[in-house]
């Protein structure tokens, strides 16, 4: 594939779990050479969940594609020297080591950037690189709880729940990759590297951009609203005669189209239905009227009628249904390698001139590339 934008970039990654490995994987999909450094025995994530036939978990495969694996024991002075030499050949160093660990290993930003002034040092923390909680570790669910995300997720009268996908882990990896790309562009202009910091907590807070608006502007704390939207009515899940659907009439024009589908354009004569602002204030009334109409016909009836009228709506699909849908297939976002055609993955949600970054390799086995990588760099890979 021609569109390997970062094909002259070498990335050294010391990543665990999802966040930093995902950041490095994004860079790998964009063409970078990503060398993953693993401890003897391999990344813990290799053991998360059901194992594939190569002995590593599918979970590990999902965030470690397009990489090479080098096993080094960083407690061993010779292996530590090999890592230092590897970093000296790299453009980018990515890690999410526990707070304090990088410094204890001589891999802190101040140390490495002084030794290698062109290096992009990309660090992904839990709570951030400053502040009273900077030395604490953190995980996805903790961050959804601590940030307030869980306080607004779930049914109005139910308990707080976490988002199904790991939005903070994967989101922080995405932000770190974006920061690296920006830093590489700056280095192209100045010749100097820099330190890129992000954290799972900062990402969690960023996902609250809209939810935090009322509090920051008016002092009102957002609350759980189920599938509804705090600023749009009608917007959410509605029961039908044989199931349910999602409706998104996000402005007054769409609401008028919705009422035309219902043959209830008379409701626009009611001042409590006329604009989104008043519909939000009369949420229960408006949603009650709409709910009473939806239950009279099947889901497919309403999906067909609303789609024809250009009113945004959706069936409630399962993950398998979404993955097998013709739209998903048309996007060709499910990818496999030539050597493992039976193992499909979701690719990067990016295309360049109509082409999606390719899946070159599945995740490597632990240490698969140690001899090759160290040999090419003129190092001795054998134990001392």
N, C-alpha and C positions, 0 to 999 in steps of 0.2 A: 504493500500500500504506500502511496506517495506521501500521504499527509501525516508524516511523523515529525511534528513540529519540534520536538525536543530530542531528536536523534543524536545530537552531539553532547547531550547532558548525561553525566553519571551521578547517580543518587545512591548514597549509603543509608540504609534504614536499620535502626534498631527499634522495632515496633512490636508491641504486644496487643492482643485483643483486636479491636476494630479500628480505632480512630487513626493512629499514625500509619498502620498498614494500608488503610484505605487511601490516605493521602498519597503514599508512595505508589499505590496501584494506579491512581489517576495519572500520575506522572509517567508511569510505565506505559499506560494506554496511549499517552501522547507521544511516545517514542523514546523516552529516556531509558537508559540502562539502569535498572534498579538492582542493587546487590543487598539482599536481606541478610543481616548478621544475626545468627541464632546461637543460643547457648548449647552446650552438649546436651543431647536429648531433645532439642528442638523447642520451638515456640509452644507455650502452653495451649494455644488455640488449636493446635493439631489434634488435641484430645477432646475438644468440645463437641458433643453430639455424636451422631452415628458416623462411623468411619467408612470411607470409600475404600475400594479394593487396594489402593496404594498405601493404606494404613493411616492416612490423614483424614480429618473430618471434612465434610462438605463445607462446614462453616469456615474452616481455614482456607479452603480453595477459593471461596467467594471474595476474599480480600487480599489474596496473595498471588494473583495471576500476573503474567508478564514480568516475572522476577527471577533472579538467581539466588541460590541459598549458599551461604558460607558459614560454617560452624567454627566459632572461635570461643575459647575459654578466657574471658576477660580477667579472670583471677590469675592467669598464667602470664608472666612477664613477656614471653616471646609472642604469644597470641595478641597481647595488648599492643605490642610494638607493630605487629602486622596490621592491626586495625588502624593505628595511627598513620601508617604508611598508606593504607587504602584511602583514608579520609583525605590525605594530602593529594590524591589523584582525582578527588571528586569535586563536583560543582555544588552539590547539595548534601547536607547531612540532616536526616529526619529522625526524630526519636520522640517517644512518650515514656521515657524512663521515670520511675517513681521520683518524687521530689527529693533532691539531694544526691541521687544516685549518679547522675552525670558528672557532677562536681567531684564526687568521691573517686570516680574512675578516671579523672583527668579529662573529661569530655564536656566540661561546662562551656558555655558560649564565650566567656571572656578568654579562656585558655585557647580554644580552637581558633577563634577569629583573630587572635593575636598571631598565632602560628601560620594561619592560612587566610590572609586578608581578602582573598577572592571568594571564600566559601560562603554559601548561603546556609545559615544555621537555622533550621526549622524545628521549633520545639512546641510540642502539644502537651499542655498540662491538664490537670483536673479542674482546679478552681482559678487558675491564672498565675502569672509569674510575679505578682505583687499582692499585698493584702494579708490580713491575719490568717487566712486559710490556705495560703500558697503552698504550705508544706504538707497538706493533707492529700491523700489519694481519693479518687472518686470514680463512680461507675454510672452508667446510663440512668438507672432508676433513681439513684441518689440525686442526680442532677435534675431530673424531671420533678422530683419532690422539692428540692431546695430552691429551685428557680421559680416555682409557682406554677409550672406547666400542669402538674397533676391537679392543682386546685381548681382548674377550669376545664378539666377533661373528665367526662362521664355524665350520667343523667343528673338532672337538677336535684332530685331527691335521693340520689345514690351516693356511693362512696367515691372518693377520688381514684382515678385509674391512670396507669401509664399509657402513653401512645404505643400501639403495637410495634411498629418499626423503631429501631434505635436511632431516632432522629438526631439526637445530640452527638452520639459517637460518629455517625456518618457525616453529619453536618459539619462537625469540627474538622474532620479529615478533608472535607471539601474546601473549607475556608483556608486550611493550611496550604493545600495545593494551589489555591488561587493566590495566596500570599507569596508562595515560592515563584510562581510564574511572573508576578509583578516584580519581585526582587531580581530575578534573572534579567528582566528587561532593563531595570535600573543599572545592573552591573554591566550590561552591554554598553550603556552610555558612559558610565563612570569608571569601570574597571574594578569597582570595589563591591565586596559582598556585604551582607547585613544579617541581622538577627530577626527572624520572623517568629512571633509568639501568638498562639491562640490557645483556647482551652474549651473543654466540654461545657463548663459553666457559662462562659461568654456566649457560646453558641446557643445554649438554652435560653439565655436572656434575649438574644437577638430574635429567636423565634416568637418572642412575645411582643414584637413591635406593635402589632395592632391591638392585642389584648391589653397592653399597658397604657394605651392612649387615654382612656377615660380617667385612669388614676392619675397620670402625670398632668393632665389638663384640668381635671375637675375634682380629684381626690376620691373618686368612686372606685371601689375595688371590684374587679370583674368576678363573675361567679360561673359555676358550671351551668351550661345550657343544653346539654345533650347534643343532638345533631343540628340544633338551630344555630343561627348567626346573630350576635348581639346587635348588629347594625342593619340587618336586612330581613324583611318579611314579605312574602314567604320564602323560606330557604331551609331545607332540611328533609327529613324522612316522613313519608305519609303512607299509611296503610291503604291497600287496594282490596278488591274483592277476593283476590287469591294470593296476596303477598304484600309487597311494599316497593316503593321507588323513592329516588332522591329527586327533589325539585329545586331548581335554582333560578327563581324569577328575580334577578338582581337589580332591576330598575323598573320605573313606572311603565315604560314601553312594553317590557316583557310581561309585566303584570296584566296589562290590557290584553295582550295576546292570550295569556292564560285564561282570562275570563271569557274571551271569545271562544276558546276551545270548550269551555264549560257551558257555553250559551248562557252566561250570567253577567253580561255586560251591564246589567242594571245596577250591579253592586258599585259601579263607579259613581253612581249618583249619591252614594252614602259618603259623607265627608270623612268618615273613619277609614275609608278604603282608598282615598284618592291619591295620596302620595306615600312614598316609602316611610318618610318621617312619621306620619300619623299612623301608618300600619304598625311600625315598631311600638308605638305607644299603646296600640290596641291589639297587641300580638295574639292574645288568647281568642279574641273575637274573630280576627281574620283567619287564623289557623284553624279554628273550629269550623268555620264556614267551608273552607277548602277541604278539610278532612272529611266532612260529611258528603262531599261530592265524589271524592276519590274512591270511597268504598263501594260505589255503585257499579264499577266496571273493573275488568281484570288489569293486571300490570301491563301486559302486552298491548291492550287497547290504548291505555294512556300513553305508553312509550311511543307508539306509532303516531297518535294524534298530536302529542306535544312536539315530537321531532319534526313532523310535517309543518307545524306552526312556528318552528325555530325557537321553541321555549326549551332552555337547557334542562335536561333530565337524564337520569341513568337508572338502569337496573342495578340491583345489589349483587354483584358477581363474587364468586369465590376466587381465590388465587388461581387454581387450575383453570377456571373459566376465563379469567383475564389473560393468562399466558397462552391459551389456545385460541383466543379471539382473532378473527381475520385482521383487525387493526394492528394487533401486536405482531402478527406474522408479516404484515405489509411493511412494518418498520424494520424488520430484520434485526431486532434488538437482542434476540436470543442467539448466542454464538457458541460455537464449539471449535476445538482444534482438530487438525487432521489426524493426530495420533489418538485422540479421545473423542470421536464423533458422537459417542453415546452420552457424553457428559456436557449438558448445555448450561450456559450461564447467561445472566442478564448483562448486556454490555453497557458501555458508557452512553449516557443520554445526550450525546453530542454528535453532530455530523459536520464535516468540512467538505464543501462543494458536493454535497450529497452522499459522501462516504463516511461511514462510522469507523472510528478507530478500531483496529482489528485485535482479536484475541490471538496473540502469537503463541503463548504457552500457558498451560495450566500451572497451578502452584507447584513449585519444585519440592522434591523430598529433602529432608533436613541434610544439609551439607552436600547436596548433589553437585554443586559447582565449586566447592572449596579448592580442589586441586587446579581446576582450569583457571579460575579467577586469579588465584595467587601465583600460578605459573606464568600467566600472561603478563603479570606485573613484575616478574622477576623475583618472586619470593619463594621460599621453601615452605611447602605446606605440611611437611612431615613434622611430627611431634619432636620436641627437643629431647 
